[in-house]
Amino acid sequence: MTSRHPVWALTLPLLACAWVSAQSPELGGVRISLEPATARAQLRVTRAAPFELRVQVESREAAQALALRVELPKTGRETWPANDVEVRDATGKALLVERSGIEWEKLLIQLPADVNACVVQAVEPAGGWPRAISAKERSLEDAASGLSLRLAPWPKGRKAALSLRFDDSHPSHLDKVIPLLREYGFKGTFMVNPGPKEPGSRQTYTFETRQAEWAAAATDMELANHSAHHRGARDDEDMEREIGGAAEAIWKLTPGRSRLLALNLGGGTRWRTTRTLRHYLEQYHQFDASSGSLGMDDVYGGRVEAFRKAIEGHLERGLWCRTHFHAIGDGLNSSEANFRAALDLARQHQDQLWITGMSEIHQYQTALASARLNLQKSEDGRLTFKLEVGTDPALYAQPLTLEVTAPAGTSRPVLVREGGVEIAPEVGSDGSIRFVLPPRGALYQLRTSP
């Protein structure tokens, strides 16, 4: 992967080169074109690395205003890490890029009159690209002790997870949605716009007029970042205010909790920045929650049936089912009847679904993906192992679940953490044994006899 500066000093071998006007197979599925389409200019695009394109504008008229429209592949083997992409000119200066709030893989790059070349590249995050840890590294099968154990894909013996998200801090969320969620015993995620009212924004409902009620809701619900005003941003400083300002407002309402928040910049918004989205995610302890969610607005039609199929499909594959709503009530985005029907479907499967906030699900998934079980010592009926977790427990505080199987006829397993702290087991209705472990490295001893 390339370094940040200077982009033209690189000596990587050229992998592909093409003259393009829309799309070339040599570019790995990237679509790139000039705007306006009538511009009297040509593009020469070189693919210098899997996630690096060098773009040269040829035959450009003097002082002609031009923009590059780039669409990066979002699925398949050629998928770019869109949140890590930046654009720099030939001197290494970062260029301003405009993107949609929910389609960060689509870039509109304004080329100043004196710029005829740039590099579009994914910048390696601090600490390097994540290394995949196999499921095998999260389990142990030990012949000497007869014990087998694994870190469960989901807590509490659940087969999949479900999040119920509500956007735009609409009054119906306080008046109707939260009471209904409490009635069903579910935790929802509320994407709020906590900035003060300002002209020209898409923010329709003033958060601050009911801030005390939102603070009360945060005691058992989850607040998430939908930007301060739901209007996009003009430049880097505005990005900081819209993302950072909203995060700060939410943190003040949720003292003592992890600062990790779901971030969704919102449909219909445009964001202009020279930085990667990763910069803002790391700066404010956010994770990207802008895609992969089933929209539940009635205008799409057949939402209850779509929700049923989504739940069944995610249970079958053991995945996280994401859904999002807007205003709830008669004449609003989703009728109360359809909302209740969706909640009824979730309740029918609640013994198989972990229904909770988006941050808690993300915390569990991320800590689990970084975790390993390392065997230290084993003997008859006794096993010592080390849990290793690569995430920061201050942010990723959601406990992990350890599932244990002991030989038939032995006593119920006992788990002791270093320092002599005994952890009580959870026993499932089917006799399964689980232990809830803090998401941090520690040494444990598991035994079935004194």
C-alpha positions in Angstrom: 0.0 0.0 0.0 1.2 3.5 -0.8 2.3 6.1 1.7 0.7 9.5 2.0 3.5 11.7 0.5 4.6 12.3 -2.2 2.4 10.4 -4.5 4.4 10.9 -7.7 7.7 9.7 -6.1 6.3 6.1 -6.1 8.1 3.5 -8.1 5.5 0.7 -7.9 5.2 -1.4 -11.1 2.3 -0.4 -13.3 -0.4 -3.0 -13.3 -2.8 -1.6 -15.9 -3.3 1.5 -18.0 -6.2 2.7 -20.0 -7.8 5.6 -21.8 -11.2 5.9 -20.3 -14.5 7.8 -20.6 -16.7 5.6 -18.5 -15.3 2.2 -17.4 -12.4 -0.1 -18.4 -11.9 -3.7 -17.3 -8.3 -2.9 -16.6 -9.3 -0.6 -13.7 -10.8 -3.4 -11.6 -14.4 -2.3 -11.9 -13.8 1.4 -11.2 -16.0 3.8 -13.2 -14.4 7.2 -13.9 -15.5 10.1 -16.2 -15.2 13.8 -16.7 -17.8 16.4 -15.9 -19.1 18.1 -17.8 -19.4 15.2 -20.3 -19.0 17.7 -23.2 -15.6 18.8 -21.9 -12.9 18.9 -24.6 -10.4 16.7 -22.7 -9.3 13.1 -22.3 -8.4 11.0 -19.3 -5.4 8.7 -19.0 -5.9 6.4 -16.0 -3.2 4.1 -14.6 -3.9 1.4 -12.1 -0.7 1.5 -10.1 -1.8 -0.8 -7.3 -5.0 -2.7 -6.3 -6.3 0.4 -4.5 -4.5 3.2 -6.3 -5.3 5.0 -9.6 -3.2 7.7 -11.2 -5.3 10.1 -13.3 -4.0 12.4 -16.0 -6.2 15.0 -17.8 -5.0 15.5 -21.4 -5.8 18.3 -23.8 -7.5 20.4 -21.2 -8.5 23.9 -22.2 -7.0 26.7 -20.1 -9.1 27.7 -17.1 -11.7 25.1 -17.9 -13.7 24.0 -14.8 -13.6 20.2 -14.6 -14.6 17.5 -12.2 -13.8 13.8 -12.0 -16.7 11.5 -11.1 -15.3 8.2 -9.7 -17.4 5.2 -8.6 -15.5 2.5 -6.7 -16.7 -1.1 -6.7 -18.6 -1.9 -3.4 -19.1 -5.6 -3.8 -17.0 -8.5 -5.1 -13.3 -9.3 -5.1 -12.4 -5.8 -6.4 -14.2 -4.0 -3.6 -12.3 -0.9 -2.4 -12.1 0.2 1.3 -14.1 3.3 0.5 -13.8 4.8 4.0 -10.0 4.9 3.5 -9.9 6.7 0.2 -8.4 10.1 -0.4 -7.3 12.1 -3.5 -4.1 14.1 -3.9 -2.6 16.2 -6.6 0.9 15.7 -8.2 2.5 17.6 -5.3 0.9 15.5 -2.6 -1.7 18.1 -1.6 -5.1 16.7 -0.6 -8.0 17.7 -2.9 -11.5 18.4 -1.8 -13.8 15.5 -2.6 -17.6 15.5 -2.5 -19.6 12.4 -1.6 -23.1 11.3 -0.7 -23.8 10.6 3.0 -24.6 7.0 2.4 -22.6 6.2 -0.8 -19.0 7.0 0.2 -17.7 4.9 -2.7 -18.9 7.6 -5.2 -16.5 10.5 -5.4 -16.9 13.9 -7.2 -13.5 15.5 -7.4 -13.3 19.2 -8.3 -10.0 19.8 -10.3 -8.7 23.4 -9.8 -7.6 25.1 -13.1 -4.0 24.4 -12.4 -4.4 20.7 -11.6 -4.3 18.2 -14.4 -3.3 15.1 -12.5 -4.2 13.3 -9.2 -4.0 10.1 -7.4 -7.1 8.3 -6.0 -5.9 5.9 -3.3 -6.8 4.0 -0.2 -4.6 5.0 2.7 -3.7 2.2 5.1 -5.1 2.9 8.6 -2.9 3.5 11.6 -1.9 0.1 12.9 -2.2 -1.5 9.4 -5.0 -3.3 7.6 -6.9 -5.7 9.9 -5.7 -9.3 9.8 -8.5 -11.9 9.6 -8.5 -14.3 12.6 -10.0 -17.7 11.7 -12.9 -19.3 13.7 -10.5 -22.1 14.5 -8.3 -19.7 16.6 -11.4 -18.9 18.7 -12.0 -22.5 19.8 -10.1 -25.3 21.6 -10.5 -29.0 21.4 -8.4 -30.7 24.1 -8.0 -34.5 24.3 -6.2 -34.6 27.6 -9.0 -32.8 29.6 -11.8 -33.8 27.3 -13.0 -30.2 27.3 -14.0 -28.2 24.2 -14.7 -24.5 24.2 -15.3 -21.7 21.7 -16.1 -18.0 21.7 -19.7 -17.9 20.6 -20.7 -15.9 17.5 -23.5 -14.3 19.5 -24.2 -13.9 23.3 -26.8 -15.8 25.3 -27.0 -18.7 22.9 -28.6 -16.6 20.2 -28.3 -17.5 16.5 -28.3 -14.0 15.0 -28.6 -10.3 16.0 -31.3 -7.7 15.2 -31.0 -3.9 15.5 -34.0 -1.6 15.3 -32.8 1.9 14.2 -34.8 5.1 14.1 -33.6 8.2 12.2 -33.9 12.0 12.6 -34.9 12.3 16.3 -38.6 12.6 15.3 -41.0 13.5 18.1 -42.9 10.2 17.5 -39.8 8.4 18.7 -40.2 9.9 22.2 -44.0 9.9 22.2 -44.7 6.5 20.6 -41.7 4.4 19.7 -39.8 4.3 23.0 -42.9 3.4 25.0 -43.6 0.6 22.6 -40.1 -0.8 22.7 -40.2 -0.8 26.4 -43.5 -2.7 26.3 -41.9 -5.4 24.1 -38.6 -5.3 26.1 -36.5 -4.3 23.1 -33.6 -1.8 22.9 -33.6 0.6 19.9 -30.9 2.8 18.4 -31.9 6.4 17.8 -30.0 8.4 15.2 -30.3 11.9 16.5 -29.4 15.4 15.1 -28.5 17.2 18.3 -27.3 20.5 16.8 -29.2 23.8 17.4 -31.7 24.7 14.7 -30.2 26.5 11.7 -31.6 27.6 8.3 -31.0 25.5 5.3 -30.6 22.1 7.0 -32.7 19.0 6.6 -33.0 18.9 10.3 -36.8 19.1 10.8 -37.1 18.6 14.5 -35.3 20.6 17.2 -33.5 18.1 19.5 -32.7 20.7 22.2 -36.4 21.5 22.9 -36.8 17.9 24.3 -33.3 17.3 25.4 -34.3 16.2 28.9 -36.6 13.5 27.4 -33.8 12.3 25.2 -31.5 12.1 28.2 -34.1 10.0 30.0 -34.5 7.8 26.9 -30.8 7.1 26.9 -31.0 5.3 30.2 -32.2 2.1 28.4 -32.1 3.0 24.7 -29.1 3.8 22.5 -28.3 7.2 20.9 -26.3 7.4 17.7 -24.8 10.0 15.5 -26.8 11.3 12.5 -24.7 14.5 12.3 -25.5 17.7 14.1 -27.9 19.1 11.5 -28.5 16.5 8.8 -27.4 18.9 6.0 -23.9 17.6 5.0 -20.7 19.7 5.2 -18.9 22.3 3.1 -15.3 21.6 4.1 -13.1 19.8 6.6 -13.9 22.2 9.5 -17.6 21.8 8.8 -17.2 18.0 8.8 -15.6 18.2 12.2 -18.4 20.3 13.6 -21.2 18.1 12.1 -19.7 14.8 13.2 -17.7 15.8 16.3 -20.3 18.3 17.6 -23.0 15.6 17.5 -20.7 13.1 19.2 -19.9 15.5 22.0 -23.6 16.2 22.5 -24.4 12.5 22.8 -21.5 11.8 25.1 -22.8 14.5 27.5 -26.1 12.7 27.7 -24.6 9.2 28.2 -21.8 9.7 30.9 -20.0 6.5 32.0 -20.8 4.6 28.8 -18.5 3.6 26.0 -17.9 6.6 23.6 -18.2 4.3 20.6 -21.2 5.4 18.5 -22.9 4.3 15.3 -22.5 7.0 12.6 -24.9 7.5 9.7 -24.4 10.7 7.7 -27.8 10.5 6.2 -29.4 10.1 2.8 -29.9 13.2 0.6 -26.8 14.9 2.1 -23.5 15.9 0.5 -20.2 16.0 2.3 -17.0 17.8 1.1 -13.7 17.0 2.7 -10.0 16.4 1.9 -9.8 13.7 4.5 -10.9 10.0 4.6 -14.0 9.1 6.4 -11.7 6.9 8.5 -10.2 10.1 9.9 -13.5 11.2 11.4 -14.5 7.7 12.6 -11.3 7.3 14.6 -11.2 10.9 15.7 -14.6 10.6 17.4 -14.8 6.9 18.2 -17.5 6.2 15.6 -18.3 3.2 13.3 -19.9 3.4 9.9 -23.5 2.3 10.0 -24.7 3.8 6.7 -25.3 0.6 4.7 -26.8 -2.9 4.7 -30.0 -1.9 6.4 -33.6 -2.8 5.5 -35.7 0.4 5.1 -39.1 0.0 6.8 -41.0 3.1 5.4 -44.4 2.1 4.2 -43.8 3.7 0.8 -41.6 0.8 -0.2 -44.6 -1.6 0.2 -44.7 -5.0 1.8 -42.5 -4.0 4.7 -43.8 -6.5 7.3 -43.3 -9.4 4.9 -39.8 -8.1 3.9 -39.0 -7.9 7.6 -40.1 -11.5 8.2 -37.9 -12.7 5.3 -35.0 -10.7 6.5 -35.2 -12.2 10.0 -35.5 -15.7 8.7 -32.6 -15.2 6.3 -30.3 -13.7 8.9 -31.2 -16.5 11.4 -30.3 -19.1 8.8 -26.9 -17.5 8.1 -26.2 -16.4 11.7 -25.8 -12.7 10.7 -26.7 -9.2 12.0 -30.1 -8.1 10.6 -30.2 -4.3 10.4 -33.5 -2.4 10.0 -34.3 1.3 10.0 -37.4 3.4 10.5 -38.2 7.1 10.4 -41.4 8.7 11.9 -43.9 6.2 13.3 -47.7 6.9 13.3 -50.7 7.3 11.1 -49.9 9.5 8.1 -46.2 9.3 8.8 -43.4 7.1 7.3 -44.5 3.9 9.0 -48.0 3.3 10.4 -48.2 2.2 14.0 -50.0 -1.0 12.9 -47.1 -2.0 10.7 -44.6 -1.1 13.3 -46.4 -3.2 15.9 -46.5 -6.1 13.4 -42.8 -5.9 13.0 -42.3 -5.9 16.7 -44.5 -8.9 17.0 -42.4 -10.8 14.4 -39.3 -9.9 16.4 -40.8 -11.2 19.6 -41.7 -14.5 17.9 -38.0 -15.0 17.3 -36.6 -13.4 20.4 -35.3 -16.7 21.9 -33.1 -16.9 18.8 -32.3 -13.2 18.2 -30.1 -10.9 20.2 -32.2 -7.7 19.9 -30.2 -4.7 21.1 -28.5 -1.5 20.1 -26.2 -1.2 17.1 -23.2 -0.2 19.2 -23.4 -3.3 21.4 -23.7 -5.6 18.4 -20.7 -3.9 16.7 -18.7 -4.0 19.9 -19.3 -7.8 20.2 -18.6 -8.5 16.5 -15.4 -6.4 16.5 -13.9 -7.8 19.7 -14.8 -11.3 18.7 -13.1 -10.9 15.3 -9.9 -9.8 17.1 -10.0 -12.6 19.8 -8.0 -15.9 20.2 -8.0 -18.8 22.7 -4.5 -20.1 23.4 -4.0 -23.4 25.2 -1.5 -23.0 28.0 -1.7 -26.3 29.9 -4.1 -29.3 30.0 -4.5 -32.5 32.1 -7.3 -34.8 33.1 -10.4 -32.7 33.8 -8.5 -29.4 33.8 -7.4 -26.9 31.2 -5.6 -23.6 31.4 -6.0 -21.1 28.5 -5.3 -17.5 27.7 -7.9 -15.2 26.1 -6.4 -12.6 23.8 -8.5 -9.7 22.6 -7.2 -7.0 20.2 -9.7 -4.2 20.9 -9.7 -1.4 23.5 -12.0 -2.5 26.3 -12.8 1.1 27.1 -14.6 1.4 23.8 -15.4 -2.3 23.1 -16.9 -3.1 26.5 -19.5 -5.7 25.4 -18.6 -9.0 27.1 -17.8 -12.1 25.1 -19.5 -15.4 25.6 -17.6 -18.7 26.0 -19.4 -21.9 25.3 -18.0 -25.1 27.0 -18.7 -28.8 26.4 -17.5 -31.2 29.0 -17.3 -35.0 28.8 -20.4 -37.0 29.7 -20.6 -37.9 33.3 -18.3 -35.2 34.6 -19.3 -32.4 37.0 -20.4 -29.0 35.7 -17.4 -27.0 34.5 -15.9 -24.3 36.8 -14.1 -21.3 35.3 -11.6 -19.3 37.4 -9.9 -16.1 36.1 -6.3 -15.3 37.2 -6.4 -13.9 40.7 -8.9 -16.5 41.8 -12.1 -14.9 40.5 -14.6 -17.6 39.9 -17.1 -16.9 37.0 -20.6 -18.3 37.4 -21.9 -20.3 34.5 -25.0 -19.7 32.5 -27.0 -22.9 31.9 -29.2 -23.0 28.8 -32.6 -24.7 28.7 -30.9 -27.4 26.6 -28.2 -27.9 29.3 -25.5 -25.9 27.4 -22.9 -24.2 29.5 -21.8 -20.6 28.8 -19.5 -18.1 30.6 -19.6 -14.3 30.2 -16.0 -13.0 29.9 -14.8 -9.3 29.9 -13.4 -8.4 26.5 -9.8 -8.1 27.5 -6.8 -10.4 27.7 -6.6 -12.8 30.8 -5.6 -16.2 31.9 -8.3 -18.7 32.8 -8.5 -22.2 34.3 -11.4 -24.5 33.4 -12.0 -27.7 35.3 -14.6 -30.4 35.9 -13.1 -31.7 39.1 -11.7 -30.0 42.3 
